[in-house]
Amino acid sequence: MISYIEGTVEYIGDKQAIISAGGVGYSITLVPKILATLAKNQAGVKVFVYSKLNMREGTFDLYGFTKSEDMDLFRILTSVSGL
């Protein structure tokens, strides 16, 4: 389990950012507010995000949050069956 990622922003897209940490580029889905903040600072800025690896239907998606409380809420919501 990946609990957090601390690294450098290499790319900022519409829904995701690529963060380079330890020689690996992690594609992390972020909310638009966080992406907008990162876009203002441009690529190359150091970031710290709490992360949640969501595995379903054969896909592995990494979601990032700036607050641990937001990540906890995401975990609760994704644990609900049928959501």
Buried (B, 14 or more C-beta within 10 A) or exposed (E): EEEEBEBBBBEBEEEBBBBBBEEEEBBBBBEEEBBEBBBEEEBEEEBEBBBBEBEEEEEEEBBBBBEEEBBEEBEEEEEEEEE
